[in-house]
Amino acid sequence: MTTIAILIPVRNRIHHTRNILDQIKHLQSGDAVSDAKFDIVVIDDGSDDGTYDMVAREYPDAHLVRGNGHLWWTGAIVAGMKYAADRLNPRYYLWLNDDIVLDRHALTVVARFCRNYETAPLTGDAANANWNRLQPADSPETHGCRPIIGGIVFSNTITDWIAFGGHGSCGPVRRLEDFGDDALMAVQTINGNLAIVPQDVVDLIGLPDEKRFRHYGGDFEYCHRARKAGVPVLLSREMRACSDYDFDDVVRYLPFWIQFRLANGHRKKWKVIRGLTEIRTNYNIWHIVNLLHHDAVHIPRWRYWLYFGTQIGRLLTSATVSRSAIMKQINKDLLRERVPETIVPRILRHSGVEFGSSASD
């Protein structure tokens, strides 16, 4: 029987935690997953809203790992992987965020992928693609490792738009049309919201880097390290979920200076600036500099503060740029993130932009 450890990092979101555990319980009841053994590992990073006790009381079959409040996402995933490896001996790990709604076939797809890995780790059949065909021509030897596979998470707000999936050579994957006729596509990175990581990949490259990428970037860096070692990184169009990803979230993942320009009022602008030194933001100086120098053995502290100064300097410089030029750049970056053109004006209006919502203003 295929053994899969579902790892769910949580902190102070008791409603989301209960919701995802209820989903898993319901989806596990289907016959399609009867030949797979799913062990649930909830990593509670110091919640003070009763999450830990709720899981222990309402889901006695779930395994609980208690954090100290400083694990963040990557540290929680690592803690869960260590726990599962020591006590559950899984063949696969399923990274899962608690704030998504799984497609009704999600666990069936996960079980099928993992089951097929057992019989055809590198060649696959027509339904699950050919790993070798999907590998870039210059990829190193795969060492016989099964691929990492990510799922796609749709936005409930922006119709038919993939909020979280992966990044390919042409940028983020945002539409099902990006897959063409294939069920799987080779990508450079996947998001850790919904992802399968085989144990033999862990045996080859180790665990995610919880020191350099404490919250953001742990999934991206792990994929980079895996691809460098020859492990295929693939994105599945069949492994699906959705989330309440709204206009604020679109802005939250844009470059720092754009977030600053879109922030309405001095208080919100100051909050964006403070985010440069807060772990919970995706543009914090440690995350960005570590990504830029991910292969470096040691990164001197001055690089972080140089980056901080550069970003502040860019803000000061942008104050002298015309409104129309700023709007053109904002539109360009939104479109580079493949935000639908019809949505761009709504995002700008939602953010309360005072100087217009069109690049032609």
C-alpha positions as CSV (number, residue, x, y, z in Angstrom):
1,M,0.0,0.0,0.0
2,T,1.2,3.5,-0.9
3,T,1.9,5.6,2.2
4,I,1.5,9.3,2.1
5,A,2.0,11.8,4.9
6,I,-0.2,14.9,4.6
7,L,1.7,17.8,6.2
8,I,-0.4,20.8,7.3
9,P,1.3,23.8,8.9
10,V,-1.1,25.9,11.0
11,R,-1.1,28.9,13.4
12,N,-4.1,30.7,14.9
13,R,-6.5,29.9,12.2
14,I,-8.7,27.4,13.9
15,H,-11.6,27.7,11.4
16,H,-9.3,27.0,8.4
17,T,-7.7,24.1,10.3
18,R,-11.0,22.5,11.1
19,N,-12.2,23.0,7.5
20,I,-9.2,21.4,5.8
21,L,-9.3,18.4,8.2
22,D,-13.0,18.0,7.5
23,Q,-12.3,18.0,3.8
24,I,-9.6,15.3,4.1
25,K,-11.9,13.2,6.2
26,H,-14.6,13.3,3.6
27,L,-12.3,12.8,0.7
28,Q,-10.6,9.8,2.3
29,S,-13.9,7.9,2.4
30,G,-13.9,7.3,-1.3
31,D,-13.0,3.9,-2.8
32,A,-10.5,5.6,-5.2
33,V,-8.1,6.2,-2.3
34,S,-8.6,2.8,-0.6
35,D,-5.2,1.5,-1.8
36,A,-3.3,4.5,-0.3
37,K,-2.7,5.1,3.4
38,F,-2.9,8.8,4.3
39,D,-1.4,9.9,7.6
40,I,-2.3,13.5,8.7
41,V,0.4,15.5,10.4
42,V,-0.7,18.9,11.8
43,I,2.2,21.2,12.7
44,D,0.8,23.8,15.1
45,D,3.3,26.6,15.4
46,G,2.3,28.0,18.8
47,S,-1.3,28.8,18.3
48,D,-3.1,30.5,21.2
49,D,-6.6,30.2,19.8
50,G,-7.3,26.6,20.8
51,T,-6.2,25.0,17.5
52,Y,-3.9,22.4,19.1
53,D,-6.6,21.2,21.6
54,M,-9.3,21.3,18.9
55,V,-7.3,19.0,16.6
56,A,-6.4,16.6,19.5
57,R,-10.1,16.5,20.6
58,E,-11.9,16.4,17.3
59,Y,-9.4,14.5,15.0
60,P,-7.8,11.9,17.3
61,D,-6.3,10.1,14.3
62,A,-4.2,13.1,13.3
63,H,-0.6,13.4,14.5
64,L,0.2,16.7,16.2
65,V,3.5,18.5,16.2
66,R,3.8,21.5,18.5
67,G,6.0,24.4,17.4
68,N,7.3,27.3,19.5
69,G,5.8,30.1,17.4
70,H,9.0,30.7,15.4
71,L,8.9,27.9,12.8
72,W,7.0,29.8,10.1
73,W,6.0,27.9,7.0
74,T,9.3,26.3,6.0
75,G,10.2,25.4,9.6
76,A,6.8,23.8,10.1
77,I,7.1,21.7,6.9
78,V,10.6,20.5,8.0
79,A,9.3,19.7,11.5
80,G,6.4,17.7,9.9
81,M,8.7,15.9,7.5
82,K,11.1,14.9,10.3
83,Y,8.2,13.7,12.5
84,A,6.7,11.7,9.7
85,A,10.0,10.1,8.6
86,D,10.8,9.0,12.2
87,R,7.4,7.6,13.1
88,L,5.3,7.0,9.9
89,N,7.9,6.0,7.3
90,P,6.0,7.5,4.3
91,R,7.0,7.1,0.7
92,Y,5.6,10.5,-0.1
93,Y,4.8,13.8,1.6
94,L,1.8,16.0,0.6
95,W,2.4,19.6,1.5
96,L,-0.9,21.2,2.1
97,N,-2.0,24.7,3.2
98,D,-5.0,25.0,5.5
99,D,-6.7,27.9,3.7
100,I,-7.6,26.1,0.5
101,V,-10.6,24.0,-0.6
102,L,-9.6,20.8,-2.3
103,D,-11.2,19.6,-5.5
104,R,-13.4,16.5,-4.8
105,H,-10.9,14.4,-6.8
106,A,-7.8,15.9,-5.3
107,L,-6.8,13.0,-3.1
108,T,-7.7,10.5,-5.8
109,V,-5.3,12.2,-8.1
110,V,-2.6,12.3,-5.4
111,A,-3.1,8.6,-4.7
112,R,-3.0,7.8,-8.5
113,F,0.2,9.7,-9.0
114,C,1.9,8.1,-6.0
115,R,0.7,4.6,-7.0
116,N,2.0,5.1,-10.6
117,Y,5.3,6.3,-9.2
118,E,5.7,2.9,-7.6
119,T,5.5,1.0,-10.9
120,A,6.9,3.6,-13.4
121,P,8.9,6.3,-11.6
122,L,10.5,7.8,-14.6
123,T,8.7,6.5,-17.7
124,G,5.0,6.8,-16.8
125,D,2.1,5.9,-19.0
126,A,0.2,8.0,-21.5
127,A,-2.3,9.3,-18.9
128,N,0.5,10.6,-16.6
129,A,3.0,11.8,-19.2
130,N,6.6,10.7,-19.7
131,W,9.0,12.2,-17.2
132,N,11.9,12.0,-19.6
133,R,10.0,13.9,-22.4
134,L,9.2,16.6,-19.9
135,Q,12.8,17.0,-18.7
136,P,14.9,19.8,-20.4
137,A,17.5,18.5,-22.8
138,D,20.4,19.7,-20.6
139,S,19.1,18.3,-17.3
140,P,21.6,16.2,-15.3
141,E,21.1,12.5,-14.5
142,T,17.9,12.0,-12.5
143,H,19.4,9.4,-10.2
144,G,16.1,7.4,-10.6
145,C,14.2,9.9,-8.4
146,R,10.5,10.3,-8.8
147,P,9.4,13.9,-9.7
148,I,8.1,16.6,-7.4
149,I,4.5,17.4,-8.5
150,G,2.6,20.6,-7.7
151,G,-1.1,21.3,-7.9
152,I,-3.0,24.3,-9.0
153,V,-5.0,26.6,-6.8
154,F,-7.7,28.7,-8.5
155,S,-8.9,32.1,-7.2
156,N,-12.5,32.3,-6.2
157,T,-12.5,36.0,-7.1
158,I,-10.8,36.1,-10.5
159,T,-12.6,33.7,-12.8
160,D,-10.5,30.8,-14.3
161,W,-7.3,32.3,-12.9
162,I,-4.6,30.2,-11.2
163,A,-3.5,32.1,-8.1
164,F,-0.9,29.5,-7.0
165,G,0.7,26.9,-9.2
166,G,4.2,27.2,-10.6
167,H,6.6,29.2,-12.6
168,G,7.9,28.1,-16.0
169,S,10.4,29.6,-18.4
170,C,7.8,32.1,-19.6
171,G,6.6,33.2,-16.1
172,P,3.8,32.1,-13.8
173,V,1.3,29.5,-14.9
174,R,-2.1,31.2,-14.7
175,R,-4.5,29.4,-17.1
176,L,-5.4,25.8,-17.9
177,E,-4.6,26.7,-21.5
178,D,-0.9,27.0,-20.5
179,F,-0.8,23.1,-20.3
180,G,-1.9,22.7,-23.9
181,D,-3.0,19.1,-24.3
182,D,-0.8,17.8,-21.5
183,A,-1.9,16.7,-18.0
184,L,1.5,17.7,-16.7
185,M,4.0,20.4,-17.6
186,A,7.7,20.8,-16.6
187,V,8.2,24.0,-14.5
188,Q,11.1,25.7,-12.7
189,T,9.2,26.0,-9.4
190,I,5.9,25.0,-7.8
191,N,4.0,26.6,-4.9
192,G,4.0,24.6,-1.7
193,N,0.2,25.0,-1.1
194,L,-0.5,21.7,-2.7
195,A,2.5,19.5,-3.6
196,I,3.8,15.9,-3.6
197,V,7.4,15.4,-2.5
198,P,8.7,11.8,-2.7
199,Q,10.9,10.4,0.0
200,D,13.7,9.5,-2.4
201,V,14.0,13.2,-3.3
202,V,14.5,14.0,0.3
203,D,17.1,11.2,0.5
204,L,19.0,12.8,-2.4
205,I,18.9,16.6,-1.6
206,G,17.8,16.8,2.0
207,L,15.0,18.9,3.6
208,P,13.9,22.5,2.7
209,D,16.1,25.3,3.9
210,E,14.4,26.5,7.0
211,K,17.2,28.9,8.0
212,R,17.4,31.0,4.9
213,F,13.8,30.7,3.7
214,R,11.8,30.8,7.0
215,H,8.4,31.6,5.5
216,Y,8.6,32.5,1.8
217,G,10.8,30.9,-0.8
218,G,11.2,27.5,0.9
219,D,9.3,25.8,-1.8
220,F,11.0,27.7,-4.6
221,E,14.5,27.1,-3.3
222,Y,13.7,23.4,-2.8
223,C,12.6,23.1,-6.4
224,H,15.7,24.8,-7.6
225,R,17.9,22.4,-5.6
226,A,15.9,19.5,-6.9
227,R,16.2,20.5,-10.5
228,K,19.9,21.1,-10.1
229,A,20.2,17.5,-8.9
230,G,18.2,16.3,-11.9
231,V,14.9,15.8,-10.2
232,P,11.9,16.6,-12.5
233,V,9.6,19.3,-11.2
234,L,6.2,19.1,-12.7
235,L,2.8,20.9,-12.4
236,S,-0.5,19.0,-12.7
237,R,-3.6,20.4,-14.2
238,E,-5.6,17.6,-12.4
239,M,-4.5,18.1,-8.8
240,R,-6.7,21.2,-8.0
241,A,-8.0,23.4,-5.2
242,C,-9.3,26.9,-4.8
243,S,-8.9,29.7,-2.3
244,D,-10.3,33.1,-1.4
245,Y,-7.5,34.9,-3.3
246,D,-8.8,38.4,-3.8
247,F,-7.5,41.8,-5.1
248,D,-5.6,42.5,-1.9
249,D,-3.7,39.3,-2.4
250,V,-2.8,40.2,-6.0
251,V,-1.3,43.4,-4.7
252,R,0.4,41.6,-1.8
253,Y,2.5,39.5,-4.2
254,L,3.5,42.5,-6.4
255,P,7.0,44.1,-6.2
256,F,7.6,46.2,-3.1
257,W,7.6,49.6,-4.8
258,I,4.3,48.9,-6.5
259,Q,2.7,47.9,-3.2
260,F,3.9,51.2,-1.8
261,R,2.5,53.2,-4.7
262,L,-0.8,51.4,-4.5
263,A,-1.1,51.8,-0.7
264,N,-3.8,54.4,0.1
265,G,-2.7,56.8,2.9
266,H,0.5,57.3,5.0
267,R,-0.3,54.6,7.5
268,K,-0.6,51.9,4.8
269,K,2.5,53.2,3.0
270,W,4.5,53.0,6.3
271,K,3.2,49.4,6.8
272,V,4.5,48.5,3.4
273,I,8.0,50.0,4.2
274,R,8.0,48.1,7.5
275,G,7.4,44.9,5.6
276,L,11.0,45.1,4.2
277,T,12.1,43.7,7.6
278,E,9.2,41.5,8.5
279,I,9.4,37.7,7.9
280,R,5.7,37.5,7.0
281,T,6.0,39.5,3.8
282,N,7.1,38.0,0.5
283,Y,9.4,41.0,-0.3
284,N,11.4,41.1,3.0
285,I,15.1,41.7,2.5
286,W,16.2,38.3,3.8
287,H,13.9,36.4,1.5
288,I,14.8,38.4,-1.6
289,V,18.6,38.5,-1.0
290,N,18.6,34.8,-0.2
291,L,16.8,34.1,-3.4
292,L,19.3,36.2,-5.4
293,H,22.2,34.4,-3.8
294,H,20.7,30.9,-3.2
295,D,23.8,29.1,-4.3
296,A,26.1,31.1,-2.0
297,V,27.6,29.2,1.0
298,H,27.7,32.4,3.0
299,I,25.8,35.7,2.5
300,P,27.4,38.7,4.3
301,R,25.0,40.9,6.3
302,W,25.9,44.0,4.4
303,R,24.1,42.6,1.3
304,Y,20.8,42.6,3.1
305,W,21.1,46.2,4.2
306,L,22.4,47.2,0.8
307,Y,19.3,45.8,-0.7
308,F,17.2,47.6,1.9
309,G,18.9,50.9,1.0
310,T,18.4,50.2,-2.7
311,Q,14.7,49.7,-2.3
312,I,14.3,52.9,-0.2
313,G,16.3,54.8,-2.8
314,R,14.0,53.5,-5.5
315,L,11.0,54.8,-3.6
316,L,12.6,58.2,-3.3
317,T,13.5,58.2,-7.0
318,S,9.9,57.2,-8.0
319,A,8.6,60.3,-6.3
320,T,10.1,62.3,-9.2
321,V,8.5,60.2,-11.9
322,S,5.4,61.3,-13.7
323,R,2.1,59.8,-12.9
324,S,1.6,58.4,-16.4
325,A,5.0,56.8,-16.3
326,I,4.3,55.2,-12.9
327,M,1.0,53.8,-14.2
328,K,2.6,52.4,-17.2
329,Q,5.1,50.5,-15.1
330,I,2.4,49.3,-12.7
331,N,0.4,48.0,-15.6
332,K,3.5,46.3,-17.0
333,D,4.3,44.5,-13.8
334,L,0.7,43.4,-13.3
335,L,0.6,42.0,-16.8
336,R,4.0,40.4,-16.3
337,E,2.3,38.5,-13.4
338,R,-0.3,37.7,-16.0
339,V,-3.1,39.4,-14.1
340,P,-6.0,39.5,-16.6
341,E,-6.1,42.9,-18.4
342,T,-9.8,43.3,-17.5
343,I,-8.9,42.9,-13.8
344,V,-6.1,45.5,-13.7
345,P,-8.4,48.6,-13.4
346,R,-10.4,46.9,-10.7
347,I,-7.3,46.1,-8.7
348,L,-6.2,49.8,-8.9
349,R,-9.6,51.1,-7.9
350,H,-9.8,48.5,-5.1
351,S,-6.4,49.8,-3.8
352,G,-7.7,53.4,-3.8
353,V,-5.1,54.7,-6.3
354,E,-5.5,58.4,-6.5
355,F,-3.8,59.1,-9.8
356,G,-6.0,57.1,-12.2
357,S,-6.3,53.5,-13.3
358,S,-5.2,53.6,-16.9
359,A,-1.7,53.7,-18.4
360,S,-3.0,56.3,-20.8
361,D,-4.0,58.8,-18.0
